[in-house]
Amino acid sequence: MPNRPSVKVAVVMEREAQPNRWEDWRFSVADVLVDEGGLGGSRVLRDDGKRRQLLYPGFELELFMDEGEGYYLNLSSGAPVWFVMWRVDDEDPSLAVPQAVSLSYNEAGRWLDAQERVDNTPLSADVRAWLQAYADENYRPEPKKRKRPASFLPPDQRG
């Protein structure tokens, strides 16, 4: 297996208690942090009774050649982001647990098509530069081909 560029990350999930009368809990991704080995294990970072933030380290994000278009789309959006797929815990509905992290717009789209919950959070400048360097080296967008309107084609070539 080829050695792929990768980075270890940790996800910070936020839980808000009773944000309105219809919900007991509201979950969101608060941040994605590069984990250089000092973040330790899962733990509560903040809990004031209304909002609670939990750290989930241990995700390894690898870059894949066949996701080049997804990386390019993320970078060219103007505001590149981390995509985090997460699920509410089946046994404890007061917990939301991240399942996967990606930088590919296309992969996030596949998760959404599969009815998964996906949030995003802004990409830091250093990770953006790392991803941009990878995309520049490994992906070339398909050139756009202009199709001539049928009215400009000879009658025998019209569809």
C-alpha positions in Angstrom: 0.0 0.0 0.0 1.4 3.4 -0.9 2.3 5.8 1.8 -0.5 8.5 1.7 -0.2 11.9 3.3 -2.1 12.0 6.5 -2.8 14.0 9.6 -4.1 13.0 13.0 -7.0 15.1 14.2 -9.4 15.5 17.1 -13.0 16.6 16.9 -14.7 18.9 19.5 -18.4 18.2 19.7 -20.8 20.7 21.4 -24.0 19.8 23.1 -26.6 22.4 24.0 -29.3 21.4 26.5 -32.9 22.2 25.7 -32.2 24.8 23.0 -36.0 25.1 22.5 -39.2 23.4 23.7 -39.1 20.7 21.0 -35.5 19.5 21.5 -33.8 18.0 24.6 -30.4 18.4 22.9 -28.8 20.1 20.0 -25.4 18.9 18.7 -22.8 20.5 16.5 -19.2 20.3 15.6 -17.4 23.1 17.5 -13.9 22.5 16.0 -11.4 20.1 14.5 -7.9 20.3 15.9 -4.6 18.8 14.5 -3.5 16.3 17.1 0.2 16.3 17.5 0.1 13.7 20.2 -0.6 15.9 23.2 -4.4 15.9 23.3 -4.8 12.6 25.2 -8.1 10.7 25.3 -11.7 11.6 25.1 -12.8 14.1 27.8 -15.1 16.9 28.7 -13.5 20.3 27.9 -16.3 22.5 29.1 -19.6 22.0 30.9 -21.6 24.9 32.3 -24.9 23.1 32.5 -26.2 24.6 29.3 -23.4 23.9 26.9 -21.0 21.0 27.0 -17.9 20.4 24.8 -16.3 17.0 24.4 -13.0 16.2 22.8 -12.8 13.1 20.6 -9.1 12.5 19.5 -7.8 9.6 17.4 -9.0 10.3 13.9 -6.4 9.8 11.1 -7.3 11.7 7.9 -5.6 10.3 4.8 -5.5 12.0 1.4 -6.5 9.8 -1.5 -5.7 10.4 -5.2 -9.2 9.5 -6.3 -10.7 12.2 -4.0 -8.8 15.0 -5.8 -11.9 16.5 -7.3 -13.5 16.7 -3.8 -10.5 18.4 -2.4 -10.4 20.8 -5.3 -14.1 21.7 -4.8 -13.5 22.3 -1.1 -10.5 24.5 -1.7 -12.2 26.5 -4.5 -15.3 27.2 -2.5 -13.7 30.3 -1.1 -14.1 29.0 2.5 -12.5 25.5 2.8 -13.8 23.4 5.7 -13.4 20.1 7.6 -16.4 17.8 7.1 -17.3 15.7 10.1 -19.9 12.9 10.0 -21.4 12.2 13.4 -24.1 10.1 15.0 -26.2 10.3 18.2 -25.3 7.4 20.5 -28.0 4.7 20.4 -27.7 4.0 24.2 -27.3 7.5 25.4 -29.2 10.1 23.3 -27.4 12.9 25.2 -24.1 12.0 23.4 -23.2 12.7 19.8 -20.1 10.9 18.6 -18.0 11.8 15.5 -17.5 8.8 13.1 -15.3 10.2 10.3 -13.5 13.3 9.2 -12.8 14.4 5.6 -11.6 17.3 3.5 -13.4 16.0 0.4 -16.6 17.8 -0.7 -17.6 14.7 -2.7 -17.1 12.3 0.3 -19.3 14.7 2.4 -21.9 14.6 -0.3 -21.9 10.7 -0.3 -22.4 10.8 3.5 -25.3 13.2 3.1 -26.8 11.0 0.4 -26.7 8.1 2.9 -28.8 10.2 5.3 -25.8 10.7 7.7 -25.4 13.9 9.8 -22.5 16.0 8.5 -21.3 19.4 9.9 -18.4 21.5 8.8 -16.0 23.8 10.5 -13.4 26.2 9.0 -10.0 24.9 7.9 -7.0 26.4 9.5 -4.4 28.2 7.3 -1.7 25.5 7.7 -4.0 22.6 6.9 -5.4 24.6 4.0 -1.9 25.1 2.6 -1.1 21.4 3.1 -4.3 20.3 1.2 -3.6 22.9 -1.5 -0.1 21.6 -2.1 -1.5 18.0 -2.4 -4.3 19.1 -4.8 -1.9 21.2 -6.9 0.5 18.2 -7.3 -2.1 15.5 -7.8 -5.3 16.9 -9.4 -6.0 18.7 -12.7 -9.6 19.8 -13.3 -11.2 18.6 -16.5 -11.2 21.4 -19.1 -14.7 22.7 -19.8 -15.9 21.9 -23.3 -18.2 24.4 -24.8 -21.0 22.8 -26.8 -22.1 24.8 -29.8 -25.8 25.4 -30.1 -27.5 23.3 -32.7 -28.5 26.4 -34.7 -24.8 26.9 -35.5 -24.3 23.4 -36.8 -24.9 22.3 -40.4 -28.4 20.8 -40.8 -27.0 17.2 -41.3 -25.2 17.4 -37.9 -28.1 18.6 -35.8 -29.3 16.1 -33.3 
